[in-house]
């Protein structure tokens, strides 16, 4: 299992007229968590792209429990419970202190330069072995 925690502070520009984080911005927060989770195990999105791989989002589900507000410090917890293959499943929770605001999941898949689904690179899978054996 892979777990990572990232903190960020809500900027004014991320809120709507009611002072809540605009719902579309949560996708960016999930991406921040996802990138940081992969970095903790030595996987770089930039390197994957340089090597000719993409990791587009196939599916995203978000359960909005409470609204985040301007200047809140958010804690994004990202977990990969299942060993990745051609697809990578991420689970997230976003908290304000102890208060759960968001529960979410995303599914990503590997794509080659020709924009076709493909197997993950060998280096990626080697790094995953240490966390899922």
Residue pairs with C-beta under 8 A, 6 or more apart in sequence:
1 79
1 80
1 81
1 131
1 132
2 37
2 40
2 41
2 79
2 80
2 131
3 37
3 77
3 78
3 79
3 80
4 33
4 36
4 37
4 39
4 40
4 77
4 78
5 75
5 76
5 77
5 78
6 32
6 33
6 36
6 75
6 76
6 78
7 73
7 74
7 75
7 76
8 29
8 32
8 73
8 74
8 76
9 71
9 72
9 73
9 74
10 21
10 68
10 69
10 70
10 71
10 72
10 74
11 70
12 70
12 71
14 21
14 22
14 25
14 70
15 21
15 22
15 69
15 70
16 22
19 69
19 70
20 67
20 68
20 69
21 67
21 68
21 69
21 72
23 62
23 64
26 62
26 64
26 94
26 102
26 104
27 60
27 62
29 74
29 76
29 94
29 102
30 60
30 62
30 76
30 78
30 90
30 92
30 104
30 106
32 76
33 76
33 77
33 78
33 90
33 92
34 78
34 90
34 106
34 108
35 45
36 76
36 78
37 78
37 79
37 80
37 90
38 44
38 45
41 127
41 128
41 130
41 131
42 127
43 124
43 127
45 55
48 54
48 55
48 121
48 124
51 121
52 112
52 113
53 110
53 111
53 112
53 118
53 120
53 121
54 110
54 111
54 112
54 115
55 88
55 108
55 109
55 110
55 111
56 108
56 109
56 111
57 106
57 107
57 108
58 87
58 107
58 108
58 109
59 105
59 106
59 107
60 104
60 105
60 106
60 107
61 104
61 105
61 106
62 102
62 103
62 104
63 102
63 103
63 104
64 101
64 102
65 100
65 101
65 102
65 103
66 96
66 99
66 100
66 101
67 101
68 74
68 94
68 96
68 101
68 102
72 96
73 96
73 97
74 94
74 95
74 96
74 101
75 94
75 95
75 96
75 97
76 92
76 93
76 94
77 92
77 93
77 94
77 95
78 90
78 91
78 92
79 90
79 91
79 92
80 88
80 89
80 90
80 91
80 131
81 89
81 91
82 89
82 132
83 128
83 131
83 132
84 120
84 124
84 125
84 128
85 119
85 120
86 109
86 110
86 117
86 118
86 119
86 120
87 107
87 108
87 109
87 110
88 107
88 108
88 109
89 105
89 106
89 107
90 105
90 106
90 107
90 108
91 103
91 104
91 105
92 102
92 103
92 104
92 105
92 106
93 100
93 102
93 103
93 104
94 100
94 101
94 102
94 104
95 101
109 117
110 117
110 118
110 119
110 120
110 121
111 117
111 118
112 118
